[in-house]
Structure formats: C-alpha cells, structure tokens
Amino acid sequence: MPVERLGKIHLHWCDGCNLPLVEEGKCGICSEEGRKVEITPPGDVRPAFQHDIGLIREVIDAQWGEDYSYEIIPKEKVVLLNGAPALDRMDEVIVDGRVVGTLKYNLKRKMEGKEPYQFILRPWKGLSLPDENYMIMDGGAVEPILDGASALAPGILRGDEGVREGEEVMIFSEEGDLLASGKAEKDGGVMIENDSGKGVKNRWRVDDFVVERKEQNWDSVIKANRELMEKRIESAKDFVREKVEENDLPPAVSYSGGKDSLATLLLVLESGIEPDLLFVDTGIEFPETVKNVRNTAEKYDLELKERKAEGGFWDSVEHFGPSARDYRWCCKTCKLGPTSRMIIEEYPVGVLSFIGQRRYESRQRMMKGSTWKNPWVPGQFGASPIQDWTAFHVWLLLFMKDADWNPKYEEGFERIGCWLCPASDLAELKRVEEGLPEFERFKKLLVDYMEREDLPEEWLELGLWRWVDIPKEMERYLEGSHGAIERELERDKITIELPSKEKMMEDDQVRDLLPIIGAESEESLSGDELRPLYLKAAYCVECDVCIGKCPEEALYFDNGIRLDEESCVQCGECLQECPVIEFTSRVGSDPG
C-alpha cells in the first residue's frame, strides 16, 4: 500500500530517560533534546494497551516458543503502535525508541486457514536462540547474510525441521549470534536436506540496538511530556476562544463517544466555554459508546442534545445495499441527516460545533482544514482544535486529565464508530464478530446479498464488500492469490435501471414533487430532469438531509417525502445532497 504523508512525523525519544516524546523538543524530566524516531508515515502513533500487548505476546510466543515475547518486549514496558499502510491491519511496534517489529494481519494466511496474525521481527544482537522457527548457518554464510544476502539452503547446518513455508524465521551463526530474520521459502526439513536452492528470504539484518530491561510507566511519560503538551493545550484553547469570538453562534461539541471528541470536549471546557453535547445514535453504535456519551454529559453537567436515526441503517440497507468505503450512503442517512434535523430544531440561527477531527486520520480530513462548513449540514460551522494532533497527543491529554474514555479502546479497537463501518479492517471486524451478538444480523445481510448477486465467497471472506471499486493494491493481491475473482466482481457495481419518462410521470408522488424543478409543462420535461425526482420519490429513506437543506421548510415526511407547493421557491437545494440521488443503488432493482 502506498505511504501517505499527512503531516509532520512528531514522535521523538529521550535517550537519557528512555521515554517517548510526543514531538520535537526537550524532555520534561532531564531537559535532554529528543531524538527523532524513524517510523512509517503518516505516523499517527498511539499507546498499546494491555490487550494489544497481550495479542503481540501471543503471536510472538506462537512463532518462537513460550515466553519468548519477553525477550522482545520485557515486562512493564511502554509500548507504542504505529499503523502502517497495508491491505489490512499492520502496526509497527515501538519499544525503547525503535521499531522492534510489525504485527501484521495477513490475508493470505487467513484464506489458507492459518493464524492470520504474524510478528515480523526487526532483530538486534543479543536475542537468544528460540525453541522454534530458526535456522543455523555455517561460517561461510555469515558475512553474505550480514551484507544483505538471503540464507540459501546450502549454508544451513541445522535448524527447526517444523518450520513451514511462509513462516517468520530467525537466522543464527553456529556460535549462536543472531544474524537476520526473514520469511521461509520452503519447509524446514526441505531446507535442511537440500544442498541447493532457496532457504530464508531475509527481511531485516541484525543491528546494535538493545532493549533495556529497566521498567517504564506512563506516569513518567506524562512527566516527560508535560511541558510539550501544555504548549499544545494552550494553543488549542486559544483556537477555541478565537472561534467563539469570531462566530456569534451557540457553541457545542459533536460528541461521538470516541477519544478525539473527548479530547475536544476537555479543551473546550478548559477554555471556559460550557457547550452543549450533540450526539446522533446511528443505531449501529457499540453499547459502550452510548453509555459513555450519557456518562460524559452527566459527569460534566452538560446538556445532551441527542437524536437517533429513525429509519436507521437496517431500513436503508434494503435499498442501498452494503455500504462501502467509496459508497458511504450510511454516513449521510444515519449521521448527517439526523444531525441536520437536530440543528434546525435546536439551533435555528446555526451552531458553532467543535469536532474532534485530525489530519492524520485521512487525506480528506487533512485537506478539510481546521474550520469548515459541511454542505450536508446547513447551519453547522465546524471547527477542530486538534486538527494537527496525532493520536499520541490525544491520549496524553486524556491520561493527564484522568479522563473516562470509551472502554472499547482497551479491547484492541483503534477507532470507535459504527461497529459495521466499511472503513474497519478485517482484524477489527473479527473482534466485533466475536464480541457483539448483533454482528450475526449484519453477516446474514452480507451472505444474502452475496448469494442474490451471485458473488464469489471471497467477496465475504476478504471483506470485499467494503469497496465498490476494488483498490489497485487489493486487485493485485487477488490476481496473485485468487485468480479470476476480480472479473467475477465486475457485477457488483452501483447500477439502477429507471423506467421510461411516461412511467415515471404515472407516479403521483413524482408529480407532487414537480414544483421543485419549476417545470412549465410536463411535455417539456426530459427523462434526465425527472430522474432525481423519481429517485427521491421512489427511494426516500426519510434520512432528514433534504429537510435540513430546504431554506423554506417546504418538505416533510408522510409515508415518504412530501412537498408544500406554496412554500417551495424552486431553489433545488433539496436535490443537491440527497443520498438516494447521489448514491442511487448498489442493489440494481427498480420499485416500479
């Protein structure tokens, strides 16, 4: 997957105290200048909670033997994770200011029925010989390997015959010195017996790095970063006050129950502002999220403005089909529509909404900037005081303030949102499936869709429902691993066959909506002009988006969308961001 540079990589390390620094600057304990840590962009580093560390240990021990993980990550260490671009979950694991390895969710292994997680070690001198997955080389192979060559079968003296092709292997000299680590090109017994051909394709050579056995704790990390964080906090508070002064609008915080909106709320409160909390329950939120929202409102004694997507995901999916990363009808119908309606009802003059958006989350959010107006939500002026913060900044703020964050983060979830979000990776969706009974309802929906559209099983197993147009990287993977699946998937496109103009005009609801486009006569209308009205009438999911867009309050719901002709001024705003017009249908059926 291509590397994305969404901003400056901030992570530094105090070598004197052996503690991470959230950005360039001096350690708050010893005043030593931090050293930049080399990590993969975008560099949105986050803390590893005990669940994360437990998973890493489990994978390492499965590869190299019981308790070998303590060689790589000693007890009571501060561990950071950095998400790296990949087909699925891949996290660089940072210990003592260096990436010690990468935890990867391997789709090929998943499809082969193997444990999908692998730990790809970046070795250093001093690691001992493990119980499993190792090879020992003769003296003549040592220098070539240290120079970057792979471990060829003729140079292997002995090793673990149980090594399987594709497994991660450590390569040692006969004296017991670790030389490199890499991927087994053949089974262990074959490598050892053969006197020619491939052995282990080296990924990383050994270096002089050493993991310290000294314990660390997050209290020390907070102390080392307090001065750096205080500067960030003061700058964010100035931003909040500035936006409140610039905009004569009531302030609120769009609170999702996630870490970023919690950090934003804390900054707004510390700025001396008492905001309302805005929350939209999409109907596919984690129960812990809803609980966190209500507990937070109670803890800070704030008024909670809450709305629920009435039709919700389950009603709308019958028309739209499964949502996808490039087909996010769900965000519009389940989130933005109810938000728009709430703002109309609660804030007739508009609202200044502080939102926990960060540039390191995506290119789209980077380009959006720290202030914006959402075309889907009229009346909302959005502002993010943490636009340039990394996840590490956010978590340090929460740790410093002893905040009550969503417990799902401590269960291995990197992000908190709708639990069936197509932006999730398979590793995270598997965790949802194991812990949330309602996931079975969603899985059945996917299976029914797959069978109805005659799609291959890999569409479900590889989570290909998460895209309409498969990205190039996934296409290459499919071509290399699954033959002609990509050709079979060509049928899964956003298509809909509309009836003729005459048939559209037979629909009373379409005729009722004609004033929207100010048609002088029915005969003068083209099929293209009728198309948006037909889609709006036939497929309305009552999401509230157009209600919020209409400046004259001319639209209402009564078994679908209805129009007060006397109030309509033919501005066409209600046709501009209508989900059923923009997204049409992934199902491809026609109601009439």
Summary of the structure (lengths in Angstrom):
residues: 592
radius of gyration: 27.8
end to end distance: 43.2
largest distance: 91.8
contacts: 1918
relative contact order: 0.09
helix: 40%
strand: 17%
